Amino acid sequence: MGTGVVYIILGLVVLICVFLLLREVVCWYWKINYQIKLQEETNELLRNILGTLREENRKTDPHAQT
């Protein structure tokens, strides 16, 4: 391997590390990770509500389809 190839590979590794680090900083600054967590919690609550409504519907209407 030539010296130039080593520098190119090393440069690419450094650029990838910087990109990943900056991505985490941007996600932290704009609270993206927190927003995703809240959205996942909302989805889980909606699934629970839907399950409860379906269960109540089955109890009151024996001919209801699931």
mmCIF file of the N, C-alpha and C atoms, coordinates in Angstrom:
data_MODEL
# 
_entry.id   MODEL 
# 
loop_
_atom_site.group_PDB 
_atom_site.id 
_atom_site.type_symbol 
_atom_site.label_atom_id 
_atom_site.label_alt_id 
_atom_site.label_comp_id 
_atom_site.label_asym_id 
_atom_site.label_entity_id 
_atom_site.label_seq_id 
_atom_site.pdbx_PDB_ins_code 
_atom_site.Cartn_x 
_atom_site.Cartn_y 
_atom_site.Cartn_z 
_atom_site.occupancy 
_atom_site.B_iso_or_equiv 
_atom_site.pdbx_formal_charge 
_atom_site.auth_seq_id 
_atom_site.auth_comp_id 
_atom_site.auth_asym_id 
_atom_site.auth_atom_id 
_atom_site.pdbx_PDB_model_num 
ATOM 1   N N  . MET A 1 1  ? 0.836   -1.184  0.000  1.00 0.00 ? 1  MET A N  1 
ATOM 2   C CA . MET A 1 1  ? 0.000   0.000   0.000  1.00 0.00 ? 1  MET A CA 1 
ATOM 3   C C  . MET A 1 1  ? 0.875   1.240   0.000  1.00 0.00 ? 1  MET A C  1 
ATOM 4   N N  . GLY A 1 2  ? 0.475   2.189   -0.795 1.00 0.00 ? 2  GLY A N  1 
ATOM 5   C CA . GLY A 1 2  ? 1.214   3.433   -0.827 1.00 0.00 ? 2  GLY A CA 1 
ATOM 6   C C  . GLY A 1 2  ? 0.812   4.329   0.317  1.00 0.00 ? 2  GLY A C  1 
ATOM 7   N N  . THR A 1 3  ? 1.647   5.292   0.586  1.00 0.00 ? 3  THR A N  1 
ATOM 8   C CA . THR A 1 3  ? 1.388   6.230   1.678  1.00 0.00 ? 3  THR A CA 1 
ATOM 9   C C  . THR A 1 3  ? 0.114   7.039   1.426  1.00 0.00 ? 3  THR A C  1 
ATOM 10  N N  . GLY A 1 4  ? -0.137  7.370   0.167  1.00 0.00 ? 4  GLY A N  1 
ATOM 11  C CA . GLY A 1 4  ? -1.335  8.140   -0.171 1.00 0.00 ? 4  GLY A CA 1 
ATOM 12  C C  . GLY A 1 4  ? -2.610  7.402   0.159  1.00 0.00 ? 4  GLY A C  1 
ATOM 13  N N  . VAL A 1 5  ? -2.613  6.104   -0.079 1.00 0.00 ? 5  VAL A N  1 
ATOM 14  C CA . VAL A 1 5  ? -3.799  5.297   0.202  1.00 0.00 ? 5  VAL A CA 1 
ATOM 15  C C  . VAL A 1 5  ? -4.056  5.248   1.705  1.00 0.00 ? 5  VAL A C  1 
ATOM 16  N N  . VAL A 1 6  ? -2.997  5.143   2.496  1.00 0.00 ? 6  VAL A N  1 
ATOM 17  C CA . VAL A 1 6  ? -3.136  5.114   3.952  1.00 0.00 ? 6  VAL A CA 1 
ATOM 18  C C  . VAL A 1 6  ? -3.744  6.425   4.443  1.00 0.00 ? 6  VAL A C  1 
ATOM 19  N N  . TYR A 1 7  ? -3.279  7.540   3.897  1.00 0.00 ? 7  TYR A N  1 
ATOM 20  C CA . TYR A 1 7  ? -3.819  8.840   4.299  1.00 0.00 ? 7  TYR A CA 1 
ATOM 21  C C  . TYR A 1 7  ? -5.286  8.994   3.885  1.00 0.00 ? 7  TYR A C  1 
ATOM 22  N N  . ILE A 1 8  ? -5.624  8.458   2.731  1.00 0.00 ? 8  ILE A N  1 
ATOM 23  C CA . ILE A 1 8  ? -7.021  8.533   2.283  1.00 0.00 ? 8  ILE A CA 1 
ATOM 24  C C  . ILE A 1 8  ? -7.912  7.718   3.218  1.00 0.00 ? 8  ILE A C  1 
ATOM 25  N N  . ILE A 1 9  ? -7.496  6.509   3.545  1.00 0.00 ? 9  ILE A N  1 
ATOM 26  C CA . ILE A 1 9  ? -8.280  5.654   4.448  1.00 0.00 ? 9  ILE A CA 1 
ATOM 27  C C  . ILE A 1 9  ? -8.381  6.295   5.823  1.00 0.00 ? 9  ILE A C  1 
ATOM 28  N N  . LEU A 1 10 ? -7.269  6.814   6.334  1.00 0.00 ? 10 LEU A N  1 
ATOM 29  C CA . LEU A 1 10 ? -7.282  7.482   7.634  1.00 0.00 ? 10 LEU A CA 1 
ATOM 30  C C  . LEU A 1 10 ? -8.186  8.705   7.610  1.00 0.00 ? 10 LEU A C  1 
ATOM 31  N N  . GLY A 1 11 ? -8.142  9.467   6.529  1.00 0.00 ? 11 GLY A N  1 
ATOM 32  C CA . GLY A 1 11 ? -9.017  10.634  6.389  1.00 0.00 ? 11 GLY A CA 1 
ATOM 33  C C  . GLY A 1 11 ? -10.480 10.243  6.382  1.00 0.00 ? 11 GLY A C  1 
ATOM 34  N N  . LEU A 1 12 ? -10.801 9.168   5.673  1.00 0.00 ? 12 LEU A N  1 
ATOM 35  C CA . LEU A 1 12 ? -12.193 8.703   5.640  1.00 0.00 ? 12 LEU A CA 1 
ATOM 36  C C  . LEU A 1 12 ? -12.669 8.259   7.018  1.00 0.00 ? 12 LEU A C  1 
ATOM 37  N N  . VAL A 1 13 ? -11.821 7.561   7.752  1.00 0.00 ? 13 VAL A N  1 
ATOM 38  C CA . VAL A 1 13 ? -12.181 7.126   9.101  1.00 0.00 ? 13 VAL A CA 1 
ATOM 39  C C  . VAL A 1 13 ? -12.428 8.336   9.999  1.00 0.00 ? 13 VAL A C  1 
ATOM 40  N N  . VAL A 1 14 ? -11.570 9.336   9.903  1.00 0.00 ? 14 VAL A N  1 
ATOM 41  C CA . VAL A 1 14 ? -11.732 10.547  10.712 1.00 0.00 ? 14 VAL A CA 1 
ATOM 42  C C  . VAL A 1 14 ? -13.020 11.266  10.322 1.00 0.00 ? 14 VAL A C  1 
ATOM 43  N N  . LEU A 1 15 ? -13.299 11.376  9.021  1.00 0.00 ? 15 LEU A N  1 
ATOM 44  C CA . LEU A 1 15 ? -14.529 12.039  8.575  1.00 0.00 ? 15 LEU A CA 1 
ATOM 45  C C  . LEU A 1 15 ? -15.773 11.301  9.072  1.00 0.00 ? 15 LEU A C  1 
ATOM 46  N N  . ILE A 1 16 ? -15.758 9.991   9.038  1.00 0.00 ? 16 ILE A N  1 
ATOM 47  C CA . ILE A 1 16 ? -16.908 9.215   9.519  1.00 0.00 ? 16 ILE A CA 1 
ATOM 48  C C  . ILE A 1 16 ? -17.106 9.429   11.014 1.00 0.00 ? 16 ILE A C  1 
ATOM 49  N N  . CYS A 1 17 ? -16.007 9.450   11.766 1.00 0.00 ? 17 CYS A N  1 
ATOM 50  C CA . CYS A 1 17 ? -16.112 9.681   13.216 1.00 0.00 ? 17 CYS A CA 1 
ATOM 51  C C  . CYS A 1 17 ? -16.649 11.072  13.520 1.00 0.00 ? 17 CYS A C  1 
ATOM 52  N N  . VAL A 1 18 ? -16.158 12.075  12.794 1.00 0.00 ? 18 VAL A N  1 
ATOM 53  C CA . VAL A 1 18 ? -16.640 13.449  12.987 1.00 0.00 ? 18 VAL A CA 1 
ATOM 54  C C  . VAL A 1 18 ? -18.116 13.542  12.632 1.00 0.00 ? 18 VAL A C  1 
ATOM 55  N N  . PHE A 1 19 ? -18.522 12.897  11.535 1.00 0.00 ? 19 PHE A N  1 
ATOM 56  C CA . PHE A 1 19 ? -19.927 12.910  11.129 1.00 0.00 ? 19 PHE A CA 1 
ATOM 57  C C  . PHE A 1 19 ? -20.812 12.306  12.217 1.00 0.00 ? 19 PHE A C  1 
ATOM 58  N N  . LEU A 1 20 ? -20.409 11.145  12.747 1.00 0.00 ? 20 LEU A N  1 
ATOM 59  C CA . LEU A 1 20 ? -21.215 10.492  13.786 1.00 0.00 ? 20 LEU A CA 1 
ATOM 60  C C  . LEU A 1 20 ? -21.281 11.338  15.053 1.00 0.00 ? 20 LEU A C  1 
ATOM 61  N N  . LEU A 1 21 ? -20.169 11.965  15.416 1.00 0.00 ? 21 LEU A N  1 
ATOM 62  C CA . LEU A 1 21 ? -20.158 12.828  16.593 1.00 0.00 ? 21 LEU A CA 1 
ATOM 63  C C  . LEU A 1 21 ? -21.056 14.044  16.394 1.00 0.00 ? 21 LEU A C  1 
ATOM 64  N N  . LEU A 1 22 ? -20.958 14.687  15.243 1.00 0.00 ? 22 LEU A N  1 
ATOM 65  C CA . LEU A 1 22 ? -21.792 15.865  14.972 1.00 0.00 ? 22 LEU A CA 1 
ATOM 66  C C  . LEU A 1 22 ? -23.268 15.483  14.893 1.00 0.00 ? 22 LEU A C  1 
ATOM 67  N N  . ARG A 1 23 ? -23.560 14.302  14.375 1.00 0.00 ? 23 ARG A N  1 
ATOM 68  C CA . ARG A 1 23 ? -24.948 13.857  14.299 1.00 0.00 ? 23 ARG A CA 1 
ATOM 69  C C  . ARG A 1 23 ? -25.545 13.734  15.705 1.00 0.00 ? 23 ARG A C  1 
ATOM 70  N N  . GLU A 1 24 ? -24.788 13.158  16.632 1.00 0.00 ? 24 GLU A N  1 
ATOM 71  C CA . GLU A 1 24 ? -25.273 13.040  18.006 1.00 0.00 ? 24 GLU A CA 1 
ATOM 72  C C  . GLU A 1 24 ? -25.483 14.410  18.644 1.00 0.00 ? 24 GLU A C  1 
ATOM 73  N N  . VAL A 1 25 ? -24.588 15.351  18.365 1.00 0.00 ? 25 VAL A N  1 
ATOM 74  C CA . VAL A 1 25 ? -24.721 16.700  18.923 1.00 0.00 ? 25 VAL A CA 1 
ATOM 75  C C  . VAL A 1 25 ? -25.967 17.373  18.369 1.00 0.00 ? 25 VAL A C  1 
ATOM 76  N N  . VAL A 1 26 ? -26.193 17.237  17.066 1.00 0.00 ? 26 VAL A N  1 
ATOM 77  C CA . VAL A 1 26 ? -27.373 17.851  16.448 1.00 0.00 ? 26 VAL A CA 1 
ATOM 78  C C  . VAL A 1 26 ? -28.650 17.225  17.014 1.00 0.00 ? 26 VAL A C  1 
ATOM 79  N N  . CYS A 1 27 ? -28.666 15.898  17.144 1.00 0.00 ? 27 CYS A N  1 
ATOM 80  C CA . CYS A 1 27 ? -29.848 15.224  17.703 1.00 0.00 ? 27 CYS A CA 1 
ATOM 81  C C  . CYS A 1 27 ? -30.092 15.664  19.146 1.00 0.00 ? 27 CYS A C  1 
ATOM 82  N N  . TRP A 1 28 ? -29.028 15.838  19.918 1.00 0.00 ? 28 TRP A N  1 
ATOM 83  C CA . TRP A 1 28 ? -29.176 16.290  21.297 1.00 0.00 ? 28 TRP A CA 1 
ATOM 84  C C  . TRP A 1 28 ? -29.684 17.735  21.332 1.00 0.00 ? 28 TRP A C  1 
ATOM 85  N N  . TYR A 1 29 ? -29.108 18.591  20.501 1.00 0.00 ? 29 TYR A N  1 
ATOM 86  C CA . TYR A 1 29 ? -29.474 20.004  20.532 1.00 0.00 ? 29 TYR A CA 1 
ATOM 87  C C  . TYR A 1 29 ? -30.937 20.207  20.149 1.00 0.00 ? 29 TYR A C  1 
ATOM 88  N N  . TRP A 1 30 ? -31.397 19.551  19.127 1.00 0.00 ? 30 TRP A N  1 
ATOM 89  C CA . TRP A 1 30 ? -32.770 19.721  18.667 1.00 0.00 ? 30 TRP A CA 1 
ATOM 90  C C  . TRP A 1 30 ? -33.734 18.777  19.370 1.00 0.00 ? 30 TRP A C  1 
ATOM 91  N N  . LYS A 1 31 ? -33.258 18.014  20.356 1.00 0.00 ? 31 LYS A N  1 
ATOM 92  C CA . LYS A 1 31 ? -34.084 17.108  21.167 1.00 0.00 ? 31 LYS A CA 1 
ATOM 93  C C  . LYS A 1 31 ? -34.794 16.059  20.307 1.00 0.00 ? 31 LYS A C  1 
ATOM 94  N N  . ILE A 1 32 ? -34.147 15.637  19.227 1.00 0.00 ? 32 ILE A N  1 
ATOM 95  C CA . ILE A 1 32 ? -34.755 14.672  18.321 1.00 0.00 ? 32 ILE A CA 1 
ATOM 96  C C  . ILE A 1 32 ? -34.940 13.330  19.018 1.00 0.00 ? 32 ILE A C  1 
ATOM 97  N N  . ASN A 1 33 ? -33.942 12.885  19.759 1.00 0.00 ? 33 ASN A N  1 
ATOM 98  C CA . ASN A 1 33 ? -34.055 11.597  20.454 1.00 0.00 ? 33 ASN A CA 1 
ATOM 99  C C  . ASN A 1 33 ? -35.195 11.630  21.465 1.00 0.00 ? 33 ASN A C  1 
ATOM 100 N N  . TYR A 1 34 ? -35.362 12.746  22.160 1.00 0.00 ? 34 TYR A N  1 
ATOM 101 C CA . TYR A 1 34 ? -36.442 12.887  23.141 1.00 0.00 ? 34 TYR A CA 1 
ATOM 102 C C  . TYR A 1 34 ? -37.803 12.871  22.443 1.00 0.00 ? 34 TYR A C  1 
ATOM 103 N N  . GLN A 1 35 ? -37.894 13.552  21.289 1.00 0.00 ? 35 GLN A N  1 
ATOM 104 C CA . GLN A 1 35 ? -39.150 13.575  20.555 1.00 0.00 ? 35 GLN A CA 1 
ATOM 105 C C  . GLN A 1 35 ? -39.529 12.185  20.055 1.00 0.00 ? 35 GLN A C  1 
ATOM 106 N N  . ILE A 1 36 ? -38.544 11.419  19.616 1.00 0.00 ? 36 ILE A N  1 
ATOM 107 C CA . ILE A 1 36 ? -38.811 10.056  19.169 1.00 0.00 ? 36 ILE A CA 1 
ATOM 108 C C  . ILE A 1 36 ? -39.302 9.206   20.331 1.00 0.00 ? 36 ILE A C  1 
ATOM 109 N N  . LYS A 1 37 ? -38.670 9.382   21.506 1.00 0.00 ? 37 LYS A N  1 
ATOM 110 C CA . LYS A 1 37 ? -39.093 8.628   22.690 1.00 0.00 ? 37 LYS A CA 1 
ATOM 111 C C  . LYS A 1 37 ? -40.543 8.953   23.049 1.00 0.00 ? 37 LYS A C  1 
ATOM 112 N N  . LEU A 1 38 ? -40.896 10.236  23.015 1.00 0.00 ? 38 LEU A N  1 
ATOM 113 C CA . LEU A 1 38 ? -42.277 10.638  23.323 1.00 0.00 ? 38 LEU A CA 1 
ATOM 114 C C  . LEU A 1 38 ? -43.257 10.070  22.302 1.00 0.00 ? 38 LEU A C  1 
ATOM 115 N N  . GLN A 1 39 ? -42.863 10.068  21.039 1.00 0.00 ? 39 GLN A N  1 
ATOM 116 C CA . GLN A 1 39 ? -43.743 9.537   20.003 1.00 0.00 ? 39 GLN A CA 1 
ATOM 117 C C  . GLN A 1 39 ? -43.946 8.034   20.179 1.00 0.00 ? 39 GLN A C  1 
ATOM 118 N N  . GLU A 1 40 ? -42.901 7.324   20.572 1.00 0.00 ? 40 GLU A N  1 
ATOM 119 C CA . GLU A 1 40 ? -43.041 5.888   20.824 1.00 0.00 ? 40 GLU A CA 1 
ATOM 120 C C  . GLU A 1 40 ? -43.962 5.639   22.016 1.00 0.00 ? 40 GLU A C  1 
ATOM 121 N N  . GLU A 1 41 ? -43.863 6.464   23.057 1.00 0.00 ? 41 GLU A N  1 
ATOM 122 C CA . GLU A 1 41 ? -44.755 6.326   24.211 1.00 0.00 ? 41 GLU A CA 1 
ATOM 123 C C  . GLU A 1 41 ? -46.209 6.592   23.810 1.00 0.00 ? 41 GLU A C  1 
ATOM 124 N N  . THR A 1 42 ? -46.417 7.599   22.967 1.00 0.00 ? 42 THR A N  1 
ATOM 125 C CA . THR A 1 42 ? -47.764 7.920   22.488 1.00 0.00 ? 42 THR A CA 1 
ATOM 126 C C  . THR A 1 42 ? -48.336 6.754   21.702 1.00 0.00 ? 42 THR A C  1 
ATOM 127 N N  . ASN A 1 43 ? -47.512 6.163   20.831 1.00 0.00 ? 43 ASN A N  1 
ATOM 128 C CA . ASN A 1 43 ? -47.976 5.012   20.056 1.00 0.00 ? 43 ASN A CA 1 
ATOM 129 C C  . ASN A 1 43 ? -48.359 3.859   20.966 1.00 0.00 ? 43 ASN A C  1 
ATOM 130 N N  . GLU A 1 44 ? -47.574 3.615   22.000 1.00 0.00 ? 44 GLU A N  1 
ATOM 131 C CA . GLU A 1 44 ? -47.877 2.529   22.935 1.00 0.00 ? 44 GLU A CA 1 
ATOM 132 C C  . GLU A 1 44 ? -49.188 2.806   23.673 1.00 0.00 ? 44 GLU A C  1 
ATOM 133 N N  . LEU A 1 45 ? -49.398 4.038   24.102 1.00 0.00 ? 45 LEU A N  1 
ATOM 134 C CA . LEU A 1 45 ? -50.653 4.392   24.769 1.00 0.00 ? 45 LEU A CA 1 
ATOM 135 C C  . LEU A 1 45 ? -51.848 4.213   23.831 1.00 0.00 ? 45 LEU A C  1 
ATOM 136 N N  . LEU A 1 46 ? -51.687 4.605   22.577 1.00 0.00 ? 46 LEU A N  1 
ATOM 137 C CA . LEU A 1 46 ? -52.777 4.440   21.609 1.00 0.00 ? 46 LEU A CA 1 
ATOM 138 C C  . LEU A 1 46 ? -53.072 2.960   21.363 1.00 0.00 ? 46 LEU A C  1 
ATOM 139 N N  . ARG A 1 47 ? -52.028 2.131   21.330 1.00 0.00 ? 47 ARG A N  1 
ATOM 140 C CA . ARG A 1 47 ? -52.255 0.691   21.179 1.00 0.00 ? 47 ARG A CA 1 
ATOM 141 C C  . ARG A 1 47 ? -53.024 0.140   22.383 1.00 0.00 ? 47 ARG A C  1 
ATOM 142 N N  . ASN A 1 48 ? -52.672 0.603   23.574 1.00 0.00 ? 48 ASN A N  1 
ATOM 143 C CA . ASN A 1 48 ? -53.389 0.159   24.780 1.00 0.00 ? 48 ASN A CA 1 
ATOM 144 C C  . ASN A 1 48 ? -54.852 0.586   24.737 1.00 0.00 ? 48 ASN A C  1 
ATOM 145 N N  . ILE A 1 49 ? -55.108 1.813   24.317 1.00 0.00 ? 49 ILE A N  1 
ATOM 146 C CA . ILE A 1 49 ? -56.484 2.310   24.209 1.00 0.00 ? 49 ILE A CA 1 
ATOM 147 C C  . ILE A 1 49 ? -57.262 1.483   23.190 1.00 0.00 ? 49 ILE A C  1 
ATOM 148 N N  . LEU A 1 50 ? -56.644 1.210   22.046 1.00 0.00 ? 50 LEU A N  1 
ATOM 149 C CA . LEU A 1 50 ? -57.306 0.416   21.013 1.00 0.00 ? 50 LEU A CA 1 
ATOM 150 C C  . LEU A 1 50 ? -57.621 -0.991  21.531 1.00 0.00 ? 50 LEU A C  1 
ATOM 151 N N  . GLY A 1 51 ? -56.668 -1.588  22.237 1.00 0.00 ? 51 GLY A N  1 
ATOM 152 C CA . GLY A 1 51 ? -56.906 -2.913  22.800 1.00 0.00 ? 51 GLY A CA 1 
ATOM 153 C C  . GLY A 1 51 ? -58.046 -2.910  23.796 1.00 0.00 ? 51 GLY A C  1 
ATOM 154 N N  . THR A 1 52 ? -58.099 -1.892  24.633 1.00 0.00 ? 52 THR A N  1 
ATOM 155 C CA . THR A 1 52 ? -59.177 -1.769  25.617 1.00 0.00 ? 52 THR A CA 1 
ATOM 156 C C  . THR A 1 52 ? -60.522 -1.594  24.929 1.00 0.00 ? 52 THR A C  1 
ATOM 157 N N  . LEU A 1 53 ? -60.571 -0.750  23.903 1.00 0.00 ? 53 LEU A N  1 
ATOM 158 C CA . LEU A 1 53 ? -61.827 -0.542  23.180 1.00 0.00 ? 53 LEU A CA 1 
ATOM 159 C C  . LEU A 1 53 ? -62.286 -1.823  22.481 1.00 0.00 ? 53 LEU A C  1 
ATOM 160 N N  . ARG A 1 54 ? -61.345 -2.552  21.902 1.00 0.00 ? 54 ARG A N  1 
ATOM 161 C CA . ARG A 1 54 ? -61.720 -3.809  21.248 1.00 0.00 ? 54 ARG A CA 1 
ATOM 162 C C  . ARG A 1 54 ? -62.238 -4.813  22.271 1.00 0.00 ? 54 ARG A C  1 
ATOM 163 N N  . GLU A 1 55 ? -61.598 -4.881  23.423 1.00 0.00 ? 55 GLU A N  1 
ATOM 164 C CA . GLU A 1 55 ? -62.036 -5.804  24.474 1.00 0.00 ? 55 GLU A CA 1 
ATOM 165 C C  . GLU A 1 55 ? -63.433 -5.428  24.962 1.00 0.00 ? 55 GLU A C  1 
ATOM 166 N N  . GLU A 1 56 ? -63.673 -4.148  25.169 1.00 0.00 ? 56 GLU A N  1 
ATOM 167 C CA . GLU A 1 56 ? -65.006 -3.688  25.595 1.00 0.00 ? 56 GLU A CA 1 
ATOM 168 C C  . GLU A 1 56 ? -66.040 -3.983  24.518 1.00 0.00 ? 56 GLU A C  1 
ATOM 169 N N  . ASN A 1 57 ? -65.657 -3.827  23.266 1.00 0.00 ? 57 ASN A N  1 
ATOM 170 C CA . ASN A 1 57 ? -66.579 -4.094  22.168 1.00 0.00 ? 57 ASN A CA 1 
ATOM 171 C C  . ASN A 1 57 ? -66.939 -5.577  22.121 1.00 0.00 ? 57 ASN A C  1 
ATOM 172 N N  . ARG A 1 58 ? -65.958 -6.455  22.371 1.00 0.00 ? 58 ARG A N  1 
ATOM 173 C CA . ARG A 1 58 ? -66.231 -7.896  22.379 1.00 0.00 ? 58 ARG A CA 1 
ATOM 174 C C  . ARG A 1 58 ? -67.160 -8.275  23.519 1.00 0.00 ? 58 ARG A C  1 
ATOM 175 N N  . LYS A 1 59 ? -67.016 -7.599  24.660 1.00 0.00 ? 59 LYS A N  1 
ATOM 176 C CA . LYS A 1 59 ? -67.868 -7.910  25.814 1.00 0.00 ? 59 LYS A CA 1 
ATOM 177 C C  . LYS A 1 59 ? -69.314 -7.508  25.565 1.00 0.00 ? 59 LYS A C  1 
ATOM 178 N N  . THR A 1 60 ? -69.522 -6.383  24.904 1.00 0.00 ? 60 THR A N  1 
ATOM 179 C CA . THR A 1 60 ? -70.878 -5.875  24.721 1.00 0.00 ? 60 THR A CA 1 
ATOM 180 C C  . THR A 1 60 ? -71.550 -6.411  23.467 1.00 0.00 ? 60 THR A C  1 
ATOM 181 N N  . ASP A 1 61 ? -70.777 -6.788  22.433 1.00 0.00 ? 61 ASP A N  1 
ATOM 182 C CA . ASP A 1 61 ? -71.349 -7.273  21.180 1.00 0.00 ? 61 ASP A CA 1 
ATOM 183 C C  . ASP A 1 61 ? -70.687 -8.596  20.807 1.00 0.00 ? 61 ASP A C  1 
ATOM 184 N N  . PRO A 1 62 ? -71.322 -9.711  21.119 1.00 0.00 ? 62 PRO A N  1 
ATOM 185 C CA . PRO A 1 62 ? -70.695 -11.013 20.840 1.00 0.00 ? 62 PRO A CA 1 
ATOM 186 C C  . PRO A 1 62 ? -70.498 -11.297 19.365 1.00 0.00 ? 62 PRO A C  1 
ATOM 187 N N  . HIS A 1 63 ? -71.190 -10.592 18.483 1.00 0.00 ? 63 HIS A N  1 
ATOM 188 C CA . HIS A 1 63 ? -71.070 -10.813 17.041 1.00 0.00 ? 63 HIS A CA 1 
ATOM 189 C C  . HIS A 1 63 ? -70.052 -9.861  16.394 1.00 0.00 ? 63 HIS A C  1 
ATOM 190 N N  . ALA A 1 64 ? -69.415 -9.048  17.180 1.00 0.00 ? 64 ALA A N  1 
ATOM 191 C CA . ALA A 1 64 ? -68.457 -8.074  16.624 1.00 0.00 ? 64 ALA A CA 1 
ATOM 192 C C  . ALA A 1 64 ? -67.227 -8.807  16.101 1.00 0.00 ? 64 ALA A C  1 
ATOM 193 N N  . GLN A 1 65 ? -66.721 -8.320  14.996 1.00 0.00 ? 65 GLN A N  1 
ATOM 194 C CA . GLN A 1 65 ? -65.502 -8.888  14.414 1.00 0.00 ? 65 GLN A CA 1 
ATOM 195 C C  . GLN A 1 65 ? -64.292 -8.163  14.967 1.00 0.00 ? 65 GLN A C  1 
ATOM 196 N N  . THR A 1 66 ? -63.165 -8.875  15.076 1.00 0.00 ? 66 THR A N  1 
ATOM 197 C CA . THR A 1 66 ? -61.947 -8.254  15.610 1.00 0.00 ? 66 THR A CA 1 
ATOM 198 C C  . THR A 1 66 ? -61.069 -7.762  14.506 1.00 0.00 ? 66 THR A C  1 
# 
